[in-house]
Amino acid sequence: MTVRPPIGKQRKYRHQDLQIIHAEEFDPPVGRAPVIWKLITNLPVATHADAVHKLEWYALRWKIETFFRTLKTGCRIEEIRLATADRLANCIALCCVVAWRVSWLTMLSREAPEASPAAVFTEAERRMLEHATPGRRRQEPRNLEFYVRAVARLGGYLDRASDAPPGTTVIWRGFSRLADLVEGARIATPSPDTYG
C-alpha cells in the first residue's frame, strides 16, 4: 500500500510504499487464543521467506522492550544528572551493561535453566546465594535456575509453585542486594596482610 502525506505537505514529504504482513498462529497452545499480527513495514517483502524474516525481527521486540524497561526503571537512566556529555555517556554505557546482564540472565534462566551457574555468577556470589537460601532448598540441584531464583527471592520474589518465572524487576532488585551482601562479606573478611 502507498501512504501519501497530507495535501499541503506533499512537496515536503515523499509517498511511502509500505508492505503489510498478516501472520496468524495456526496451532496455539491449549487454553490460549492464537497470536494474530498485522505488521506494517517499509522494508521490501517479496517472498514468504522475507515475511518470515521480518516476523522474526518483530518477535525480538519484547526482549528489546524489556532491556529498555530495565535501563529506565532499574538503572533510572532518565533521572541521571551529570555535568558533561562525556560523563553521561560513560554512565549510560555502564548502565547498558548492567541492564543487559539482568535482561540476559532473565532470558537465559528460562531458556537454559540447567546451564552452569559459573558462566553467570562469581564464586563469591554463588556462595552468598547459597547462604541466603532457606534450608528447605539445600537439596535442590545447584544449576542456573537455583541461583536465579535465589537472586529473585532477594528481590522480593515469593517463589510459590503457582508463580510465573521471575522477571527483570525482582532480578534487578535481587542483584542490587546481592552486590551489597558480597561487598559486605568482602569488607568483613580480613585479608592475610591486614594485621601484617
Buried (B, 14 or more C-beta within 10 A) or exposed (E): EEEEEEEEEEEEEEEEEBBEBEBEEEEEEEEEEEEEEEBEBEEEBEEEEBBEEBEEEBEEEEEEEBBEBBBBBBBEBEEEEEEEEEEBEEBBEEBBEBBEBBBEBBBBBEEEBEBEBEEBBEEBBBEBBBEBBEEEBEEEEBBBBBBBBBBBBBBEBEEEEEEEBBBBBBBBBBBBBBEEBBEEEEEEEEEEEEEE
